[in-house]
């Protein structure tokens, strides 16, 4: 589904009936910030492949937009009850009046890593001065993670040439050498290395405040549509546990599922990508699915200090665990 069709769908029935009861499951719209069949959405796809949504009585309709900020805007406007982003998303959009918060975390690490081509002599974030950097979209919260990383060493978005190239172009331009660095999810790092391009990792959880993926929902949807949102999160949490416990088996099921849905992938890349997610994204959760308040506070304070957002929001407005209460 392209972006025009997605927005047309959002402008129609979901406004009045965001989820519709069916005989066996409740349908619920779930917005994604990029192409659904990326390994980045392994929990979302594995939950369907293994029947976890059906087991929880829910049927998510995944709709792709371009970037986490776009997802947050539509969710906040009531055009869908929930969507995907990263933990940074509510921090960034809430000061602009977008009433969304995280309802479930898909890890305690950081989704985005800033990486450079090894052949460009870039060995630190400071070396990005004057370089070309690819991002998926400037409406995507991975972009804000990039400028946050740059801000940690005193660089601004104007310090480099940042190019918005889409979910495929972001890493293809990196491989082609038309950019020097990229703000990457693990999928794109594996894609680049599989194409023979060695990378230098410039950012990590230790030197750049950022967060893992989350499910976001609007304040109104949390009150009015708690059960379908909670059911979707329970299915995702079960899939996440499977990905951590046995990535090889999960990879095999994902490859088969994606192939059945017209998105054939290379099995070795999927497994390599899942291993990266387990190492740096799905890790470090004291309680599975729970948002780390201390981490969110740290990230928000960094964004305020760097001038990326105008003011801090109360932490209680940025996340909730009520769906699991």
Secondary structure, DSSP 8 states (H G I E B T S, - for coil): --HHHHHHHHTTGGGT-SEEE-SS-EEEEEEESS-TTSGGGHHHHHHHHTTHHHHTTEEEEEEE-SSHHHHHHHHHTTSSSEEEEETHHHHHHHTTT--EEEEEES-SS-S-EEEEEGGGT--SGGGGTT-EEEES-TTSHHHHHHHHHHHTTT--GGGSEEEE-HHHHHHHHHHHTSSSEEEE-HHHHHHHHHTT--EEE---TTTS----EEEEEEHHHHHHSHHHHHHHHHHHHHHHHHHHH-HHHHHHHHHHHHHHTT----HHHHHHHHHHHHHHTS---SSTT---HHHHHHHHHHHHHTTSSSS---GGGTB--GGG-
